[in-house]
Amino acid sequence: MANYKKEIKEADVDKYLSEKLRKVKYKEETSTSAALVIAIVIGIIFLFIGPVINFCIGYAIGWISTLLIGNQLVEGFALIGIAIPIEKIPLIGGIIGWVATFFPKSTPKNNN
């Protein structure tokens, strides 16, 4: 009779441990899946936020340029045949900043 109780207890322990192990594995899989989803979402956010940030920085620099050297910029553009009003300088700066997002920022090294 003592062996029977011992076998029941060992079976209960095995069942308890296997249940705990299953829960731990489920938590690991869930946390890994959640981390993967979060990484993808953050990547997509940065993919769209990068150009917006560059546009805003370019717009701000264009606005500062309008305050400091706006008339000279308009005259310089007129010399090369581009007629723009002074109010459009910040927008042009923003567009240049946005376009710059899509080009590489470094040049490849030449290993000769």
C-alpha positions in Angstrom: 0.0 0.0 0.0 2.9 2.3 0.7 4.3 1.8 -2.8 0.8 2.6 -4.3 0.7 6.0 -2.5 4.3 6.7 -3.5 3.4 6.0 -7.2 0.4 8.3 -7.0 2.4 11.1 -5.5 5.1 10.7 -8.2 2.5 10.7 -10.9 0.9 13.8 -9.4 4.3 15.5 -9.3 5.1 14.5 -12.9 1.7 15.9 -14.0 2.2 19.1 -12.0 5.7 19.6 -13.4 4.7 18.9 -17.0 1.8 21.4 -16.6 4.3 24.0 -15.3 6.7 23.3 -18.1 3.9 23.7 -20.7 2.9 27.0 -19.2 6.6 28.2 -19.2 7.0 27.2 -22.9 3.7 29.0 -23.8 4.9 32.1 -22.0 8.2 32.0 -23.9 6.5 31.6 -27.2 4.0 34.3 -26.4 6.8 36.8 -25.3 8.9 35.9 -28.4 5.9 36.5 -30.7 5.0 39.8 -28.9 8.6 41.0 -29.2 8.6 40.2 -32.9 5.4 42.1 -33.5 6.6 45.1 -31.5 9.9 45.1 -33.5 8.0 45.1 -36.8 5.7 47.9 -35.7 8.6 50.0 -34.5 10.4 49.4 -37.8 7.3 50.6 -39.7 6.9 53.6 -37.5 10.5 54.6 -38.1 10.2 54.0 -41.8 7.5 56.7 -41.9 8.7 59.0 -39.2 12.2 59.4 -40.7 11.1 61.3 -43.8 8.6 63.4 -41.7 11.4 64.4 -39.3 13.7 65.3 -42.2 10.9 67.4 -43.8 10.3 69.2 -40.5 14.0 69.9 -40.0 14.3 71.2 -43.6 11.3 73.3 -43.2 12.7 74.9 -40.0 16.0 75.6 -41.7 14.1 77.1 -44.6 12.2 79.3 -42.3 15.3 80.5 -40.5 16.9 81.1 -43.9 13.9 83.2 -44.9 14.4 85.4 -41.9 18.2 85.7 -42.3 18.9 85.6 -46.1 15.5 85.3 -47.7 15.9 88.2 -50.3 19.3 86.9 -51.3 17.9 83.4 -51.9 15.1 84.7 -54.0 17.5 86.8 -56.1 19.9 83.8 -56.4 17.1 81.6 -57.7 16.0 84.3 -60.1 19.6 84.4 -61.5 19.3 80.7 -62.5 15.8 81.2 -63.9 13.7 80.0 -61.0 11.1 82.5 -59.8 9.9 81.7 -56.3 8.2 83.9 -53.8 10.0 84.4 -50.5 7.1 82.6 -48.6 7.9 79.3 -50.4 11.5 79.0 -49.1 10.6 77.0 -46.0 8.5 74.6 -48.2 11.4 74.1 -50.6 13.7 73.4 -47.7 11.3 70.8 -46.3 11.0 69.2 -49.7 14.8 69.0 -50.1 15.0 67.5 -46.6 12.3 64.9 -47.5 14.0 63.9 -50.8 17.4 63.6 -49.0 15.9 60.8 -46.8 15.8 58.5 -49.8 19.5 58.8 -50.8 22.5 57.2 -49.0 24.4 59.5 -46.6 27.8 58.0 -47.2 29.9 57.1 -50.2 31.4 53.6 -50.7 35.1 53.1 -49.9 37.4 52.3 -52.7 39.9 49.7 -51.6 42.8 50.0 -54.0 
